[in-house]
Amino acid sequence: KGIDEDRPSRRPTENAGHRLKARPGKTRWRNTSEPMVRTPRGVGLSVLPTLPGLERGPLLEGQRGWYRGMISLFRPGLYIRTVRDFSLFRRGGACPARQISTKEGWNVMKFVTGASRKPTGWQDLAGGGRNNRPAAVHGAVHSLRNMGGLAFLTLRLARGTVQCVCAPDILPAGLCEECCVELSGTVRAEARAPGGLEIAAESIKVLSRPAAPLPLSLSKRRLGLNLDTGLALRPAVLRHGRERAVFRIQEGLVRAFRDYLTGEGFTEIHTPKIVCAGAEGGSSIFRLDYFGKKAYLAQSPQFYKQTMAGVFERVFEIGPVFRAEKHATPRHLNEYTGLDFEMGYIDSFYDVIEMEAGYLRHAMELLAEEYAGELELLGAELPAADRIPCLRFDDAKRLAAERYGGRSRDPYDLEPEEEARIGRYAKEELGSDLVFVTHYPSKKRPFYAMDDPDAPRYTLSFDLLFRGMEVTTGGQRVHGYAEQLAKLEARGMDPADFESYLMIHKYGMPPHGGLGIGLERLTMQLCGLDNIRHASLFPRDRTRLDP
């Protein structure tokens, strides 16, 4: 039977702490008040270390030594099953506890406390504090050269690489690229090595070996693969230094977004991605069958983040966005990561713009401080984000056309060529890689965008262009119930389809606004990539579902 000495037995007479007795000829133990019977029967001394003492509960009093039988014990911090031929020991102290060891072994499940072993990383080595001191690292063999009298291997760590040198006889037999190893040695300064240091290896332990060689060389500075080949080999390509640098920088952008907004009083939320209606409307929405009902993949967390602005006032979310647009361009994906926030009690949509400008300034400072190596590897230049110009939509169109020519085929939106010309104008005339374009026409903005009361043909909305490409869309939202109903009806949309969304307006909302940033576009422009697919770990477009 299982014995739990911290809880009363089901039978009142079998309370915790009663002694155990071995029933002759049986391998089960039962609660009893009789003394424990010792039956060594040739069982020898323990050949295994004793288990840690059990700190609570009364001592099972009995003779020390080995006992024949089997017992199941449940105790705080330890669960022992099918313990056979166990030994009983006493420990000193005011509250003596029991220890159990076995001759044949045991199954043990411990309760963990969250203590973890942090591996030695590049940052630990590069700090200089380990120079001429021993170090143990683990990683994958990035490259290997045997020079006869000396072997050089480059170890790929979680961040960065480190050069290791050793005598050839230290190399394990069959060591090759992509073997995962543990390496011990002495760190020493070496100006000729990448990063100015190397490890003189003293021992190398192989943890795993690849079943086949890589179809490409990761030691090259650039892989030189075409787009389709690189995406087909994505799991291997992502191990290359330049690819890793892109996604380290992307991690920094996300980290800065979360840290900055949390510091500004925002609450992080997580909203559904299977929805009953699209936030943006139109045909660019993935439809699916949801247990016999019509459902869609979320184009945006718009409805939910507006709802939560009425709950927490300031909210943000980092999550996937789905668009069923049949594009095949270097700037579009059908699934991307959105950095979204919504904030209540705003005075105007410029409060939203200022919040994004603050995030960008914080992000650039963080990248400059902690991601300098990745930026240098990619040759990426950070934009100045301390002063970002704002241009009205119609003024931006006119100024770019006057300066660079070109016709505008869409009077209600900016075409990619126009975005590029406006970005060029902002750089050459205003000295900025970033420019906010405000007051977009209402005709091309969603139904929840608030119209400008001074010019109803335009909205209190904006886009952020970064080096000539839109990376953000945002603005002030309609917060009045009557106004939102009127705007839906004016567009031929049925308010009944948005009943749950309209509850927030019906029951009261503060003036609020927000935005959505496309993480992959922001990464693409920052890193100087020529295709957005390079800024997505596993991109999804019209033709690609694998890998």
C-alpha positions, 0 to 999 in steps of 0.5 A: 500500500502507499503510505503517506505519513503526512496525511491521516489514513482512511481508517482512523486507527491507522494514523501517520507514523505507525510502524511497518511490519513485513508480512511473512512470505509477502512483499507488501507492507501494511500499517501496524502498531507492532514492532518492525520485524527484521528479516535480513535473509542474506541481504548484504550492505548497501551498495548505493548512497542513501537517499536524502533524509525525509524531514517531516513526520515521526521516525519509524522506530525499528532496528537498523539494517536491511529488510526484505520486502517492498514498500511505496512511500509518499513524502514531501519532496520525494516519491519512491515506488517499489522499493525492495530490500531497503535499509533503515537508518537514524539521523541525529538532531532534535527531529530525527528523520528517516533515510532509505537506501536500496540494494537493487535501486529505486525510482525517484521523482524529486520536486524541483525548485527552479535552480538551473545551470547557466551555460558559459556563453560568449558574453562570459568569455568576451568580458575578459574576466576569464582570461588565463582561467579554465572554462567549460563550454558547449556548442556545435562544431561550426568549422574544423581544420586539422593543420597537422601539429595543431587543430583549430575548431570553431564552436558555435555557441548560443550567441557568437562563436569561439575559436578553440585550439588543441593538439590533434590527438585530443580530437575525438575520432570522427569529429566533424562539423555540426557535432555537438560537444562539451569542451574544457580548456583555458581561455587566453587572449589571441589578437588573431582569433575572432573576438580576440580570444581563444580556448586552448582545449584540454578535453572534448566530449561528443554529445551527438553526431550528425547523420549526414553532412550539411548541404552548404558551408556555414563557414562562408561569410555569405551563403550565396543561395537563391531565395527558394533554395535558402528557404527550402533549406531553412533549418540549416540556413538559420545556423549561419552567422548572418541569419542568426544576427537578423533574428537576434536583432529582431529579438531585440526589437520585441524585447524593447517593445515589451520593456518600454510599454511595460514601463509606460504602464501597459498591460500585455494581453493575449487575444483569440486568433480564430474570430467570427468577423474580420477587423479590416473587412474585405476579402483578404481574410482566411475562412475556415469551418469551425465545427459547422460555423463560419470563422476566420483567422484574425487579420488583427487583434483590433477589436480585442485590444480596443475592448481591453483598453476599456479594461486596463486603459493601456494594453499591448500584444505581440502575436501572429496576424493573417492576411489572405492577400494574393501578393507575391512581392518582396514586402508581403507575407500571409502571416506576420508578427504584429506589435500592437498597442492600444491606449485610452484617455488620449487627447489626440492621435498624436499621443499614439505617435509620441508613444511609438516614437518613444519605443523606437528611441528606446529600441535603437538605444538597446540595439546600439548597446547590446546588439552591436556585434550583430549590427556590425556583422550585417552592416546595419545602420541604426536610424536616428529616432529622437526627432521624427518628422510628420507630414500630412498625407496630401502634403507628402504626396505633393512634395514627393511628386514635385521633387521627384516626379511620378504620377499617383494612380491612387488618390486615397492611398500611397503606392509603394513607389510613392512611399519610396519617394516620400522616404527619400524626401524625408532623408534628403530634406528632413534628415530622417530615415523615419517619417509619419504620414498623417490624415489619410483619406477616410475612404481607404481607412477601416470603419473604426478610424475616427474622422477628422472633425475639421475635414471629415474626408480625412481620418485621424490616422497615420502610417510610419514610413521607414526608409521608404516603406510602411511599417506601422499603421495607427490612429484614433478610434471611434469611441461613441456608440452612435458614431460607430453605428453610423459609420458601419451603416454608411459603408453598407455593413450590418451592425448585427455582425459586430454585436459583441464589438459594439458592446464596448461603445454601447457601454462606454469607452474613453477616447482611445487610439493605437497602432500595429507594427509589422515586425518583419518589415521593421526588421527587414528595413533595419537590417537592409534585407532585400526580401521580407522572407529573410526576416521571417524564421519560416515565412508563409506566403501563397506558395510556401507551407513548409518548412 
